[in-house]
């Protein structure tokens, strides 16, 4: 019997060095895309998939991420007194059911695998999702699509996308078996291979559904690429033990850990908004000359 998936781990302990000085005093996951922080997009996506329990793997100076999901008594009272109904409604998604969100500390930046290992007590023997808030996927819940595939296969499922061959050294790359055009069998995983060594150009993005089998390998805390504990290495060791697939998800992914990707997300998410779309389209026309310039 396939265990229902109700837990999600969100690794949020990174320093956000690519966004300094903005991230000197605030977590990068609190950077807003339009008017909603990155962490909220991840939680909303997980909720859409039916996930009910959340674990934030944080670091020093990241307490505002936990505070964000708490009740802001003074703010809410002031808004009520002033009759700011729309502002109160805007706060609603930032509330979570009591006891549904926990946080653990990753004391040292030892890699994604180490961050997931830090959530071992939360995970227990249950299947769990991983969402990296740097990635936003516009469209139907990406993690929800992975959950659907997990319910069919009963094993590990990762979201994958094709990348240019020259960029394979930036990502975890799949060695692929059978492929029906959407769901691909994973025969192996390689972390950031050189283009000439890459088994394919299918890369993993920041969305995973894993069974607890991966935890026994993470517990060894073996160092891999970059002298870090690599989640990719631990996942690779589960191949043959549990079904393992990559899913070509529906939707558009924006890498908000990259400045250009972050700026593109601002436009993509604002242009569809009823309250902003017209204004955004109007001001974009001002910059057409720069876009067309050689």
C-alpha positions in Angstrom: 0.0 0.0 0.0 1.3 3.5 -1.0 1.6 5.8 2.0 -0.2 9.1 1.5 2.2 12.1 1.2 1.4 14.9 3.7 4.8 16.3 4.7 7.1 18.8 3.0 10.6 20.0 3.9 11.8 23.4 2.8 15.5 24.0 3.0 15.9 27.8 3.8 19.3 28.0 5.5 21.3 29.5 2.6 23.1 32.8 2.9 21.7 34.4 -0.2 25.1 35.8 -1.2 24.0 36.4 -4.8 21.5 39.0 -3.6 23.7 41.0 -1.2 23.4 43.6 0.2 19.6 43.0 0.2 20.0 39.7 2.1 22.4 41.1 4.7 19.5 41.6 7.1 16.7 39.5 5.6 16.4 35.9 4.4 16.5 35.6 0.6 13.3 33.5 0.9 11.5 36.7 2.1 12.3 38.5 -1.1 9.0 39.3 -2.8 7.9 38.4 -6.3 5.4 41.2 -6.8 3.8 41.3 -3.3 4.4 37.7 -2.0 7.7 36.3 -0.6 9.3 33.3 -2.2 8.6 31.2 0.8 4.9 31.8 0.4 4.9 30.6 -3.2 6.4 27.3 -2.0 4.0 26.8 0.9 1.0 27.7 -1.4 2.2 25.2 -4.0 2.5 22.5 -1.4 -0.9 23.2 0.0 -2.4 22.9 -3.4 -0.9 19.4 -3.5 -2.7 18.4 -0.3 0.4 18.7 1.9 -0.5 19.5 5.5 2.8 19.5 7.5 5.8 21.7 6.9 9.4 21.8 8.2 11.6 24.8 7.6 15.3 23.9 7.7 16.7 27.3 8.8 20.0 28.9 9.9 21.1 31.8 12.1 19.3 35.1 11.3 16.4 33.3 9.6 13.8 33.7 12.4 11.7 36.1 10.3 10.7 33.1 8.1 9.0 31.6 11.2 7.6 34.9 12.3 6.0 35.4 8.9 3.7 32.4 9.4 2.7 33.5 12.9 -0.2 35.7 13.9 0.6 39.4 13.8 -1.8 40.5 16.5 -1.0 44.3 16.4 -1.1 44.5 12.6 -4.3 42.6 12.3 -6.0 44.6 15.1 -5.0 47.9 13.4 -6.3 46.8 10.1 -9.6 45.7 11.6 -10.0 49.0 13.4 -9.3 50.9 10.1 -11.6 48.7 8.1 -8.8 47.5 5.8 -10.7 44.4 4.6 -8.6 43.8 1.5 -5.3 44.1 3.5 -6.6 41.5 6.0 -7.5 39.2 3.1 -4.0 39.6 1.8 -2.6 38.3 5.1 -4.7 35.1 5.0 -2.3 32.9 3.0 0.5 33.6 5.6 -1.4 31.8 8.4 -0.9 28.2 9.0 -2.8 25.8 11.3 -1.4 25.5 14.8 1.2 22.8 15.0 1.5 22.3 11.2 4.8 24.1 10.8 8.1 23.3 12.6 11.6 24.6 12.2 15.0 23.0 12.7 18.4 24.5 12.5 21.2 23.5 10.1 24.1 24.8 12.1 26.7 24.5 9.2 26.2 25.0 5.5 27.1 21.4 4.5 24.9 21.0 1.5 21.3 20.1 0.6 21.7 16.5 1.7 22.8 17.7 5.1 19.8 20.1 5.3 17.4 17.2 4.6 19.1 15.0 7.2 18.6 17.8 9.8 14.8 17.2 9.3 15.1 13.4 10.0 12.9 13.6 13.1 10.1 15.4 11.2 10.3 12.9 8.3 10.4 9.7 10.3 9.4 6.8 8.1 7.0 8.8 5.9 7.3 9.9 2.3 8.0 13.6 1.9 8.2 16.4 -0.6 11.1 18.9 -0.9 10.6 22.4 -2.3 13.5 24.7 -2.9 11.9 28.2 -2.7 14.5 29.6 -5.1 12.4 27.9 -7.9 9.0 29.1 -8.7 6.9 27.2 -11.1 4.0 29.2 -12.8 1.0 27.0 -13.5 -0.5 23.9 -11.9 1.3 22.9 -8.7 4.5 21.3 -9.7 4.8 19.3 -6.5 1.2 18.3 -6.9 2.1 16.7 -10.3 5.0 14.8 -8.6 2.5 13.6 -5.9 0.3 12.3 -8.6 3.2 10.4 -10.1 4.2 9.1 -6.7 0.7 7.8 -6.1 1.1 5.8 -9.3 4.6 4.5 -8.9 5.1 4.4 -5.1 8.6 5.6 -5.3 10.9 8.6 -5.7 9.9 11.2 -8.3 11.9 14.3 -9.2 10.8 17.2 -11.5 13.1 17.4 -14.5 13.7 19.8 -17.4 16.0 19.8 -20.4 19.0 22.2 -20.2 21.6 23.2 -22.8 24.4 20.6 -22.9 26.9 23.2 -21.9 25.1 23.8 -18.7 25.0 20.3 -17.3 27.8 21.2 -14.8 25.3 23.4 -13.0 22.7 20.7 -12.1 22.0 17.2 -11.1 21.7 15.2 -14.3 19.7 12.0 -15.0 20.9 8.8 -16.6 17.7 7.8 -18.3 16.1 4.4 -19.0 12.6 4.0 -20.5 10.9 7.3 -21.4 7.2 7.8 -22.4 7.7 11.5 -23.1 6.5 12.5 -19.7 7.7 10.0 -17.1 11.2 8.8 -17.4 12.9 5.9 -15.6 16.0 7.0 -13.6 18.9 4.6 -14.0 21.4 6.9 -12.4 22.2 10.4 -11.1 25.3 12.5 -11.6 25.8 15.8 -9.7 27.1 18.6 -11.9 28.9 16.6 -14.6 31.0 18.2 -17.2 29.2 18.4 -20.6 31.3 15.6 -22.1 30.5 13.3 -19.1 26.8 14.0 -18.8 24.6 11.0 -19.4 21.7 13.2 -20.7 20.6 16.9 -20.6 17.7 16.2 -18.2 18.3 18.1 -15.0 16.5 18.1 -11.7 14.9 21.3 -10.5 14.0 22.2 -6.9 11.0 19.8 -6.5 11.3 16.3 -5.2 9.1 13.6 -3.7 11.1 11.0 -1.9 10.5 8.0 0.3 12.2 7.7 3.7 14.6 5.1 2.2 16.9 8.0 1.3 17.5 8.9 4.9 19.7 5.9 5.8 22.2 7.1 3.1 22.1 10.7 4.2 22.8 9.5 7.8 26.3 8.5 6.7 27.0 12.2 5.9 29.3 11.3 3.1 30.8 14.3 1.3 30.5 14.6 -2.5 30.8 17.5 -5.0 31.9 20.7 -3.4 32.8 18.7 -0.3 29.2 18.9 0.7 26.6 16.2 1.6 24.8 15.8 -1.7 21.2 14.8 -1.8 21.8 13.6 -5.4 24.3 11.0 -4.1 21.9 9.6 -1.5 19.1 9.4 -4.0 21.3 7.6 -6.5 21.9 4.9 -3.9 18.1 4.2 -3.6 17.9 3.2 -7.3 17.0 -0.5 -7.4 15.5 -0.4 -3.9 12.5 1.8 -4.8 11.0 2.9 -8.1 12.6 6.1 -9.3 11.3 8.4 -12.0 11.8 11.9 -13.4 8.7 13.9 -14.4 8.6 16.4 -17.2 6.3 18.8 -15.4 3.8 21.2 -16.8 4.5 24.9 -16.2 7.2 27.5 -16.5 10.0 27.5 -14.0 11.8 30.7 -12.8 15.1 30.5 -11.0 14.7 33.2 -8.4 18.1 32.4 -7.0 19.5 34.1 -10.1 19.0 37.9 -10.5 17.9 37.7 -14.1 15.4 34.9 -13.3 14.1 36.8 -10.3 13.5 39.9 -12.4 11.8 37.8 -15.1 9.5 36.3 -12.5 8.4 39.8 -11.4 7.2 40.5 -14.9 5.7 37.0 -15.5 3.6 37.0 -12.3 2.5 40.7 -12.5 1.5 40.8 -16.2 -1.4 38.3 -15.6 -2.7 40.3 -12.6 -6.0 42.1 -13.1 -4.7 45.0 -10.9 -1.3 45.3 -12.5 -1.3 43.7 -15.9 -2.3 46.9 -17.8 0.3 49.0 -16.1 3.1 46.5 -16.6 2.3 46.1 -20.3 2.3 49.9 -20.6 5.7 50.5 -19.0 7.3 47.6 -20.8 6.7 49.4 -24.1 9.1 52.1 -22.9 12.0 49.7 -22.9 11.3 48.2 -26.4 14.1 50.2 -27.9 16.6 48.6 -25.5 15.3 45.1 -26.3 15.6 45.6 -30.0 19.0 47.3 -29.8 22.0 45.1 -31.0 
